[in-house]
């Protein structure tokens, strides 16, 4: 791997068009209107005044609260309900300890039958996540796991994204990140299997929208067959308007669109990118600031226990010895 990955990078925002085209900062810290700041203050005041067991200023920062406020268009009571419902769900499902307690012995087989992985970052430093839905084999997947366990695995991965990957990206690029760029590859998806794909996407989308709001930066659905329009008609009602605007549906000529957000060297080779850092194949790399040696103290074994225990993976493999 090149020595560049071992150097702390600095992103220049001297080109405002690049930032505005890639990331919407409205409703974020440092970009709040006076009215939005007032609603944020009011939400914290209500949670504190009510002695809420679901808010701890030492644990829950303004970035987190603002994700819920943006998801509910800064409606105070709707945001408060969404926040409270999420904290109740987290407590009931042991989400705060899931990184330490979740066991996933079917790790290797699940990745084989449902390929998905992280691969570097986009142009502003957000993690890039890829799902190869065309290779999803539900019958084989559910022969080694269950729908409930796969949902639990998705929650585990969301927690790793927040507490591990995004923090590494933030440290590397010197700014706060809370979103990722997603590539959903439909190459190989048959019309006859759309209903199965729809089912698993629906479940994941529900968890994301209810409990991990405003974490999608941009999504590209690529290699979409012509008849995907009908499926998209079914999926769109599940998503809020802001999310729909972040999703771009593309056929096989998708490279130029990806390049608007992701540098060619950070796009997996099998998607037409120019990545040269993954001799084992980009789909097996999980490479990024969280493990490429570019951030001091990373990778962190405590966040890689499943890969170590059930995948026999060397988490330091991307760091030049």
C-alpha positions, 0 to 999 in steps of 0.5 A: 500500500502506498505511503500516502495512507500513512499521512494525515490528510487535510481536505481543502474547502476552498472550492465551495461548489464541491462541498455544496454538491456533496454535503448539505450542512444545513442544520449542523453545528456551525450552520444553524439558523437562530430558530434552529439553535433555539429548538436545540436548546429547548429540546435539551432543556425539556429533556433535563427538566423532565429528568429524562433517563434517556438523555445524558449530556456527558454521553449525548452530544449536540451532533446526535440531537441535531440528527433527530431534529433534522429528521423531524424538521426541527419540530420540537415534540416530534423530535423529542418523541423520536429521540425518546423512542430510540433510547427506549429501543436501545435499552430494550435491545442492549444496543449500548453494549452490542459491540462487546456482547454480540457474537456472530459465528456465521460471519464468513458465510454471511458475507459470502451469501450477502456481500457488503463491505466498506472501502475507503472514503469519498472526496470529503472523507466519509466512509464508502459502503458497498452492498452487492445485492445482485450476489445476495442469496437469501436461501443460503444466507438463512441456512446459516443465519436468521432474519433476526440475527442479520438485523442484529448484525446490521445494528452492530455494524451501525454502532461500529460505524458511529463509534469506530469508522466515523471517529477515525475519519473525523480524526484523519480529516480534522472535522466531524463526520456522521454520514457515509456514502453508499453504493448499492450494486444490483448487477445480477439481480433478477426480476424474480428475486426483487421481492426478496431483495425488497424485503431485506432492504425494507427491514434495514431501512426501517431500523435506519430511519427510526433509530439512525436518522440522518446518517446517509450522505449519498446513495448510488443504486447502480446497475439497476435494470429497466424494470427496477422503476417498479420496485423503486415505486414500492420503496420510495414511500418507506423513505422521507423526502430528504432521503429520497433526494440523496438517492440516485438510480443508475444503470450500467453507465454509472462511473461518471456519477460515482466520480462526482462524489468519490475519487477513482482511486477510492472506487473498488476495481470491480466497479471500474475504479482505480484502487491499487491498495487491495491485493486480496480484492476490494470486496475483501479489504474493509480498508479505510482510515480505521485500519490503514495506518493513517490514524494513530491508535487505529485499528482498535481490536475491541471493534474488530472482535468478530472479524478476528474471532470468526474470520481469522483476519489480521486487522493490521494487514493494511499497514506497511510493516 
